[in-house]
């Protein structure tokens, strides 16, 4: 993988080139499937509700797919594709392998939609609808989603490696990355609030606990009592696949995430840095910690903007979200070398 600075420059170059392709993208609209699959949104929410009943964490994992899909060549469902003999999928990218999950929930949604209206609803649109429903079903705000995306014919592990941020990313790097997509500091902080629900692995934070910035010491921007709790959850020689809540209410979509950051109780470095390391993001974190409605409004705006990122290349409506229509079957085993990273 390219060094962080080089990787960031590559990501920004890709973002800017991507933005210049606006004239080629498709028009998205609310109610896109009103005639062709009128129950589409109802079906997606019903399947997501079942997934939530089975495992609360699963819907947060599905919501996270929107970020990892849309940031890499637009919202085109490429993150859902399995590796093939000729393509290393985005699932094996550094920020995704052993980290992204709940693909089976998307498969379940797709199967239900194919039974109702075959060949109509794209996997890319499923991600957008399901991400919204993950928020609604856990107590967050509702909003109308603009639909009409096509699915990509391929995935790009290389682009994902170059673009997606590390859990070690600081606020300045995140601001530059989001700016490449015409997303503001407020968008960055609001969208980071997606971590109001869900969990992350100890692997993502052991460096914070024991070797922040190569110092051999813990991150100084951490409440001592919280650090002790994380030490117990994630001992240096313990199982790094153990998970902890991203905030104190990991199954409820609320503004607790921001309250935790203010009290130096952010789980990920890339979260805590929004309060601890940058004055601009700190102001927004503080505002959202005090005003949940303001957070909800900004989150909706950010999710709509994120969903507008498109891949201008011609696509299709995949019958199976894991493989292009007529494509070679996915490999039983991953073709990319084993890597470990989390976000």
DRENSE-224313 format. One line per 8 residues: number of its first residue (from 1); their letters; for each residue x, y, z of C-alpha. Coordinates in Angstrom, 2 decimals. Example, Ala and Ser with C-alpha at 12.3 -4.5 7.8 and 13.67 -1.06 7.14 Angstrom:
BEGIN
1> AS> 12.30,-4.50,7.80 | 13.67,-1.06,7.14
//
This chain:
BEGIN
1> XXXXXXXX> 0.00,0.00,0.00 | 1.21,3.54,-0.72 | 2.53,5.59,2.22 | -0.27,7.56,3.95 | 0.60,10.90,2.33 | 0.94,9.38,-1.14 | -2.23,7.37,-0.65 | -4.12,10.50,0.37
9> XXXXXXXX> -2.88,12.40,-2.69 | -3.97,9.52,-4.91 | -7.36,9.50,-3.24 | -7.82,13.21,-3.76 | -6.82,12.91,-7.41 | -9.38,10.17,-7.87 | -12.03,12.24,-6.13 | -11.40,15.30,-8.29
17> XXXXXXXX> -11.39,13.27,-11.48 | -14.58,11.62,-10.30 | -16.24,14.98,-9.64 | -15.54,16.13,-13.21 | -17.69,13.29,-14.54 | -20.92,14.84,-13.17 | -22.41,15.27,-16.65 | -22.37,11.51,-17.21
25> XXXXXXXX> -24.21,10.42,-14.08 | -27.80,9.27,-13.89 | -30.64,11.31,-12.48 | -31.72,10.03,-9.08 | -35.17,10.68,-7.69 | -37.46,9.88,-4.78 | -40.01,7.21,-5.67 | -37.89,5.82,-8.49
33> XXXXXXXX> -39.44,2.34,-8.16 | -43.02,3.54,-7.63 | -44.17,1.95,-10.89 | -41.67,-0.87,-11.45 | -41.44,-2.20,-7.88 | -43.83,-0.24,-5.65 | -43.13,-2.31,-2.52 | -39.34,-2.06,-2.82
41> XXXXXXXX> -38.75,0.21,0.19 | -41.24,-1.72,2.30 | -39.46,-4.99,1.50 | -36.05,-3.59,2.36 | -37.24,-2.27,5.71 | -38.99,-5.53,6.55 | -35.83,-7.57,5.94 | -33.74,-5.07,7.89
49> XXXXXXXX> -36.16,-5.32,10.82 | -35.74,-9.10,10.81 | -31.95,-8.71,10.74 | -32.11,-6.30,13.69 | -34.21,-8.79,15.66 | -31.63,-11.51,15.03 | -28.55,-9.42,15.84 | -28.58,-5.72,16.73
57> XXXXXXXX> -25.09,-5.15,15.34 | -26.02,-6.38,11.87 | -27.93,-3.29,10.76 | -25.08,-1.00,11.79 | -22.78,-3.16,9.69 | -25.11,-2.80,6.70 | -25.25,0.99,7.16 | -21.47,1.09,7.12
65> XXXXXXXX> -21.50,-0.47,3.63 | -22.79,2.82,2.20 | -19.61,4.62,3.23 | -17.30,1.92,1.94 | -19.24,1.67,-1.32 | -19.85,5.33,-2.14 | -16.35,6.55,-1.35 | -14.83,4.14,-3.89
73> XXXXXXXX> -15.91,5.20,-7.39 | -19.38,6.16,-6.26 | -22.43,4.33,-4.96 | -22.41,1.39,-7.36 | -22.58,-1.74,-5.20 | -18.97,-2.63,-6.00 | -18.20,-3.33,-2.34 | -20.64,-6.25,-2.44
81> XXXXXXXX> -18.82,-8.14,-5.19 | -16.89,-11.29,-4.33 | -13.43,-11.88,-5.73 | -13.15,-13.82,-8.98 | -10.17,-15.45,-10.73 | -9.61,-12.17,-12.59 | -10.66,-9.59,-9.97 | -9.52,-8.91,-6.41
89> XXXXXXXX> -12.65,-7.57,-4.73 | -13.00,-4.58,-2.44 | -13.91,-6.93,0.38 | -10.19,-7.80,0.56 | -9.07,-4.16,0.67 | -7.06,-3.04,3.68 | -9.93,-1.23,5.39 | -12.47,-3.97,4.66
97> XXXXXXXX> -11.00,-7.44,5.12 | -11.99,-9.09,8.40 | -13.98,-5.94,9.10 | -16.95,-5.41,6.77 | -19.75,-7.83,7.51 | -23.49,-8.58,7.17 | -23.29,-9.13,3.41 | -25.78,-11.92,3.96
105> XXXXXXXX> -28.38,-9.34,5.02 | -28.01,-7.61,1.65 | -28.32,-11.02,-0.02 | -31.56,-11.58,1.89 | -32.92,-8.21,0.78 | -31.94,-8.86,-2.82 | -33.57,-12.29,-2.80 | -36.84,-10.83,-1.49
113> XXXXXXXX> -36.79,-8.09,-4.13 | -35.96,-10.50,-6.94 | -38.94,-12.63,-5.93 | -41.23,-9.59,-6.02 | -39.84,-7.75,-9.07 | -36.92,-9.54,-10.73 | -34.18,-7.55,-12.41 | -35.48,-4.16,-11.28
121> XXXXXXXX> -33.85,-2.95,-8.05 | -30.09,-2.40,-8.07 | -27.79,-3.59,-5.32 | -26.44,-0.04,-5.10 | -29.91,1.26,-4.28 | -30.42,-1.55,-1.76 | -27.40,-0.27,0.18 | -28.84,3.27,0.21
129> XXXXXXXX> -32.28,2.13,1.38 | -30.90,-0.30,3.95 | -28.53,2.30,5.41 | -31.46,4.66,5.94 | -33.49,1.87,7.51 | -30.66,0.94,9.88 | -30.90,4.47,11.28 | -34.69,4.53,11.49
137> XXXXXXXX> -35.01,1.10,13.07 | -32.57,2.03,15.86 | -34.32,5.25,16.79 | -32.81,7.76,14.38 | -34.42,10.08,11.83 | -36.24,9.08,8.65 | -35.72,10.65,5.22 | -36.63,10.13,1.58
145> XXXXXXXX> -33.94,8.39,-0.45 | -33.17,9.27,-4.05 | -32.84,6.12,-6.13 | -32.04,5.00,-9.66 | -28.42,3.82,-9.46 | -26.94,1.04,-11.55 | -24.54,-1.61,-10.30 | -20.93,-1.61,-11.41
153> XXXXXXXX> -19.58,-4.42,-13.56 | -16.40,-4.72,-11.51 | -14.78,-3.78,-8.22 | -11.41,-2.19,-7.44 | -9.45,-3.35,-4.46 | -6.67,-0.92,-5.42 | -8.95,2.12,-5.35 | -10.38,1.04,-2.01
161> XXXXXXXX> -6.87,0.65,-0.59 | -5.93,4.14,-1.77 | -9.06,5.92,-0.56 | -10.58,4.44,2.58 | -9.19,5.93,5.81 | -7.53,4.02,8.61 | -8.81,3.97,12.20 | -5.57,5.84,12.94
169> XXXXXXXX> -6.52,8.77,10.69 | -6.46,12.22,12.27 | -8.98,15.02,11.82 | -6.88,16.98,9.32 | -6.51,13.98,7.02 | -10.23,13.24,7.26 | -11.13,16.85,6.45 | -8.96,16.76,3.31
177> XXXXXXXX> -10.40,13.43,2.25 | -14.01,14.55,2.65 | -13.30,17.86,0.93 | -12.26,15.90,-2.16 | -15.88,14.76,-2.37 | -17.24,18.27,-1.74 | -18.25,17.26,1.76 | -17.86,19.89,4.48
185> XXXXXXXX> -16.45,19.71,7.99 | -20.04,19.54,9.25 | -20.72,16.65,6.85 | -17.62,14.87,8.14 | -18.62,15.17,11.78 | -22.26,14.34,11.15 | -21.46,11.28,9.05 | -18.96,10.12,11.66
193> XXXXXXXX> -22.02,10.03,13.89 | -22.97,6.84,12.08 | -20.81,5.33,14.82 | -23.71,6.03,17.14 | -24.56,2.38,16.48 | -22.36,-0.65,16.06 | -19.15,-2.14,17.37 | -15.49,-2.35,16.38
201> XXXXXXXX> -12.72,-4.80,17.11 | -9.94,-4.50,19.67 | -7.56,-4.69,16.71 | -8.63,-1.16,15.83 | -7.56,0.35,19.14 | -4.64,-1.61,20.62 | -2.24,1.01,19.26 | -4.23,3.70,21.12
209> XXXXXXXX> -4.03,1.76,24.33 | -0.39,0.71,24.26 | 1.60,2.50,21.55 | -0.02,5.73,20.34 | 2.15,7.31,17.62 | 4.92,4.84,18.44 | 5.33,6.31,21.91 | 4.90,3.08,23.83
217> XXXXXXXX> 2.17,4.86,25.78 | -1.61,5.20,25.53 | -3.38,8.03,23.74 | -3.36,10.99,26.17 | -6.79,12.07,24.88 | -8.60,9.31,26.75 | -10.57,9.42,29.98 | -8.59,7.34,32.54
225> XXXXXXXX> -11.59,5.30,33.68 | -12.58,4.62,30.07 | -9.02,3.59,29.24 | -9.06,1.12,32.15 | -12.29,-0.38,30.82 | -10.75,-0.72,27.36 | -7.58,-2.22,28.85 | -9.76,-4.91,30.41
233> XXXXXXXX> -11.68,-5.47,27.17 | -8.60,-5.41,24.92 | -5.47,-6.58,26.77 | -2.30,-6.36,24.70 | -1.99,-10.14,24.40 | -5.73,-10.78,24.20 | -8.05,-11.70,21.34 | -8.07,-8.71,19.01
241> XXXXXXXX> -11.34,-9.85,17.41 | -13.26,-9.03,20.60 | -15.60,-6.12,19.93 | -16.70,-3.11,21.91 | -19.45,-0.55,21.39 | -18.55,2.52,19.37 | -20.38,4.59,21.97 | -22.16,3.99,25.26
249> XXXXXXXX> -25.48,3.22,23.50 | -24.37,1.08,20.53 | -27.85,-0.20,19.67 | -29.56,3.21,19.74 | -29.04,5.91,17.12 | -28.71,9.10,19.16 | -26.15,11.80,19.96 | -24.43,9.82,22.73
257> XXXXXXXX> -21.47,9.33,20.38 | -20.72,13.06,20.52 | -21.21,13.25,24.28 | -18.66,10.46,24.60 | -16.14,12.33,22.43 | -16.50,15.44,24.59 | -15.74,13.30,27.65 | -12.75,11.65,25.89
265> XXXXXXXX> -14.54,8.34,25.56 | -14.32,7.82,21.82 | -13.57,4.21,20.87 | -11.64,4.81,17.64 | -8.78,7.24,17.22 | -10.43,8.56,14.05 | -13.47,9.43,16.17 | -11.76,10.98,19.19
273> XXXXXXXX> -9.52,13.12,16.97 | -12.62,15.03,15.83 | -12.85,16.54,19.30 | -9.30,16.42,20.54 | -7.19,17.53,17.58 | -9.02,20.13,15.49 | -10.81,23.31,16.49 | -13.23,23.25,13.53
281> XXXXXXXX> -14.44,19.70,14.09 | -14.45,20.25,17.87 | -17.02,23.03,17.51 | -19.36,20.78,15.54 | -18.88,17.82,17.91 | -19.76,20.08,20.84 | -22.84,21.40,19.05 | -24.11,17.91,18.25
289> XXXXXXXX> -23.43,16.73,21.80 | -25.81,19.42,23.03 | -28.42,19.30,20.26 | -29.55,15.93,18.93 | -31.97,17.49,16.45 | -29.12,19.47,14.87 | -27.15,16.24,14.53 | -30.08,14.44,12.94
297> XXXXXXXX> -30.61,17.23,10.40 | -26.93,17.34,9.48 | -26.72,13.56,9.29 | -29.59,13.39,6.80 | -27.97,16.09,4.67 | -24.65,14.28,4.74 | -26.16,10.91,3.84 | -28.04,12.43,0.91
305> XXXXXXXX> -24.83,14.09,-0.34 | -22.90,10.85,0.07 | -25.57,8.98,-1.86 | -25.21,11.42,-4.77 | -21.68,10.19,-5.53 | -22.01,8.11,-8.66 | -19.93,5.97,-10.96 | -20.40,7.51,-14.44
313> XXXXXXXX> -19.59,4.24,-16.19 | -22.40,2.19,-17.66 | -23.63,-0.45,-15.26 | -26.39,-3.02,-14.87 | -28.95,-4.34,-12.40 | -27.23,-7.35,-10.88 | -29.33,-10.44,-10.24 | -26.86,-11.47,-7.54
321> XXXXXXXX> -25.17,-8.66,-5.62 | -21.97,-10.68,-5.32 | -21.25,-11.12,-9.02 | -21.85,-9.30,-12.31 | -24.52,-10.74,-14.57 | -22.89,-13.32,-16.80 | -19.65,-12.95,-14.91 | -17.35,-15.66,-13.65
329> XXXXXXXX> -18.40,-17.18,-10.33 | -16.79,-15.89,-7.14 | -13.82,-17.75,-5.75 | -14.40,-20.05,-2.83 | -11.32,-18.54,-1.23 | -9.94,-15.04,-1.42 | -7.34,-14.44,-4.12 | -5.82,-11.39,-2.43
337> XXXXXXX> -3.05,-11.83,0.16 | -4.27,-11.92,3.74 | -4.31,-8.46,5.33 | -5.75,-7.21,8.57 | -7.14,-3.73,9.17 | -10.32,-2.35,10.66 | -12.20,0.94,10.56
//
